[in-house]
Amino acid sequence: MINIVGNNKTYKIKNNKIPVLKNIHISIDKPGLYIFTGESGSGKSTLLNCLSGIDQWDEQETNNVKGNCSFIFQDYHLFPHMTAYENVKFAMEINHKKQMNQIDSVFNELQIQDVKEHEPNQLSGGQQQRVAIARAILIDKPYILADEPTGNLDEKNALDIAHYLKEVSKNKVVIVATHDLSLFIPLADEVYKLEHGEIIDHQVISHKQSKNIEVGDKDEERLNFNHILRFSSKGYKTKYSRLVILLLTLLLSFLTTLTAINILTNDIFEIKERQMIKHQISDVEFVKYGNNLSSGLMYSITGDEIQSLVNKYNIDNYILFTDQISPQITYNNQTIDVHISRIYRTSHVTKNTILGVRDISYGEVIITQELASELVDELNINNVNELINLNIAINEIQLKIVDIFVQQSYIDGQDNVSTEASHIDALKHSIYMNESTYFLVSHATRRDYINVNINEFNNNIRITDLNQSFFQALAFGTLDVDNDEVVIDYHTALSLSDDMSQLIGTDITLDINQYTFNINDPIGHEYRTYTIRGIFQTNNEDIPWLFSEDEFNLLSYNFGMNNYQSNALNGIVVDDISKQLLKEFDSNQITDYTYISQSINITNAYIDSVALLISILGVILFVISILITLSYVNNSIIAMKNEIGILRSLNISLKDIMKIFVTEVTLISITTVIIVSIIHVFIIQIINHFLQSLDLISFNYLYYNYLSVIIIFFVPLSISLVFVKVITNKLNKLNSIELIRYS
């Protein structure tokens, strides 16, 4: 039932309110043909808009017509990308009507059956009006509102439409706004006349005895996925040039951004892990590095640091090693010309050996097969088996060979040799002993120079103890020294005091520099203070300083410039490797000491030097692509302003309508990402080949990163969805009739 009591409607133009409808009283409760007439500008169309709910009264009052009526517009408002038949079928589908066979029947009655496959731009004005009438009738609402339904028809066709609406009004409320009284007065049940927005006359022509119009429960009008997809694809066809520009821009920006993200998120620890697995490198050696990993400057890990790593990361199986040393090997007091690249310190081995020995006792060693072959040649014996239980000496320490390692299979692989040559070569020339044996071998090495600062002057001084010193006459003092005492040379004493006798019993503080593997600058220093107990008589600068045996061992092992600690690299070998452990070690400035790792580090430094430029370019293009996407979405919405208004007049919610644009931009994003993902695979290969051509690396550095694909898909899509939401809120403030006019 329509029951309007004293309603008003005004339009706001600038700051002025212009009255359009004033004090409207209408009561309609039975089926019939109701005519609203009046001159142009009298408010007929506005009244129908307010009755239907596509426009609103000032008081925002509602009535049961909204959502229960179909509207016949004066300007037809058909969907231009649908045929006449599809326009009607679509309206029925969203209203959950399934009797599609009725379309042909109504089209025959309205004499438009022959043009049902024509699109609106192929129809005359009269034909379009009949399609609009067929749509309004077939969605089967209890109220039909028609705004000048015969305004674009000739006299005969207008009469036919008028009679057709009269027939329909037997079971429905048909409200017609028209200025053609001669056509509709003979058919009307009631006539309302408007002038300047007011009803000045109301005539009841036919007193109806029919029952009141019934308004049942209605299902909510919804767009299904096929509808949404069709409206989305319509946007592609009508904005083809903009679509091409958008796709090309997205392709370029996504490719650049994808490359930048891939480089910036490239996990060098994952690369290292992959390569170690590929080359079957199970036992990985670790050393320290300075502030710049790519410089190649490595440092020894101290015993305390190793123990800290073992405890912190729960490392069960590990081996200590000393790298790049030249111990003197003798057999029967004759020097053997073989080179040991590494000494591994462990009491238990897991690799396969000839005799299966696993435990290494004090004074025992296990050697690699390559080193065994060299010993066979040097000792002129028949085969490696004769080396078992052979006694050799390293730095005059007697050792016994108890077993020989079986050659590892990966050493024979040509690809492995080419990429990890230095690592494998070192493995070939190594020897294993337990920690106690190594301590003895290491301490038997000559370590008789330390670097100290005395009175701000840098000096290399030779050191010794009574067990190793040759007899020297004393100028002053005694040779009897404790751990905190020293006998110094004559030259140094003279530089300290003209009266050297006064130095006896005084303290001297040494700033002792600590050096390590291949590093010219000291890596640390320590202050140690001694009481001067004596001064050698000779003025020879190379005369050693005399310390106690314990102090000499401490100084020579920790600070000696020609000992294993200084001339070799000390580290830890771990056999259970993962990228997580590599990353955690790196947080302590500990790195794996392999060709693979060093190659990756250098390449990473090279990439970092250009990554900023690539990133800036990627960000700029990415922002541009987002702006173009937003512009495209905005233009899509504006271009569909008329269709949005029609859909709203068909009671489709604005939220449902916005799914069209969400789907449109989503399909564009998906298409672009798929194309970009395929192209990017080849770009990664090109970059890898380029890096290999520079001899920076001999294997793939970049790997495909799926995270980057997710980023470039969801970021612009999310921004577009937010933009669609903003536009939705803007459009939501407009009535359906305003949406039709919205620009």
Sequence and secondary structure as in RCSB ss.txt:
>XXXX:A:sequence
MINIVGNNKTYKIKNNKIPVLKNIHISIDKPGLYIFTGESGSGKSTLLNCLSGIDQWDEQETNNVKGNCSFIFQD
YHLFPHMTAYENVKFAMEINHKKQMNQIDSVFNELQIQDVKEHEPNQLSGGQQQRVAIARAILIDKPYILADEPT
GNLDEKNALDIAHYLKEVSKNKVVIVATHDLSLFIPLADEVYKLEHGEIIDHQVISHKQSKNIEVGDKDEERLNF
NHILRFSSKGYKTKYSRLVILLLTLLLSFLTTLTAINILTNDIFEIKERQMIKHQISDVEFVKYGNNLSSGLMYS
ITGDEIQSLVNKYNIDNYILFTDQISPQITYNNQTIDVHISRIYRTSHVTKNTILGVRDISYGEVIITQELASEL
VDELNINNVNELINLNIAINEIQLKIVDIFVQQSYIDGQDNVSTEASHIDALKHSIYMNESTYFLVSHATRRDYI
NVNINEFNNNIRITDLNQSFFQALAFGTLDVDNDEVVIDYHTALSLSDDMSQLIGTDITLDINQYTFNINDPIGH
EYRTYTIRGIFQTNNEDIPWLFSEDEFNLLSYNFGMNNYQSNALNGIVVDDISKQLLKEFDSNQITDYTYISQSI
NITNAYIDSVALLISILGVILFVISILITLSYVNNSIIAMKNEIGILRSLNISLKDIMKIFVTEVTLISITTVII
VSIIHVFIIQIINHFLQSLDLISFNYLYYNYLSVIIIFFVPLSISLVFVKVITNKLNKLNSIELIRYS
>XXXX:A:secstr
 EEEEEEEEEEEETTEEEEEEEEEEEEE S EEEEEE STTSSHHHHHHHHHTSS  TT    TTTTSEEEE TT
    TTS HHHHHHHHHHHTT   THHHHHHHHHTT GGGTTS GGGS HHHHHHHHHHHHHHTT SEEEEESTT
TTS HHHHHHHHHHHHHHTTTSEEEEE S HHHHTTT SEEEEEETTEEEEEEE S   S              H
HHHHHHHHHHHHHTHHHHHHHHHHHHHHHHHHHHHHHHHT  HHHHHHHHHHHTT  SEEEEEE S GGG  EE 
  HHHHHHHHHHTT  SEEEEEES    EEETTEE      EEEE SB  S BSS   B  TTEEEE HHHHHHH
HHHHT S GGGGTT EEEETTEEEEEEEEB   GGGG HHHHHHSHHHHHHHHTEEEE HHHHHHHHHTS   EE
EEEETTEEEEEEEEETTT     EEEE S   TTEEEE HHHHHHH SSGGGGTT EEEEEEEE  TT SS SEE
EEEEEEEEEEES   TT  EEE HHHHHHHHHHH TTSHHHHSEEEEEESS  HHHHHHHHHTTEEE SHHHHHH
HHHHHHHHHHHHHHHHHHHHHHHHHHHHHHHHHHHHHHHTHHHHHHHHHTT  HHHHHHHHHHHHHHHHHHHHHH
HHHHHHHHHHHHHHHHHHTTS SS      HHHHHHHHHHHHHHHHHHHHHHHHHHHTS HHHHHH  
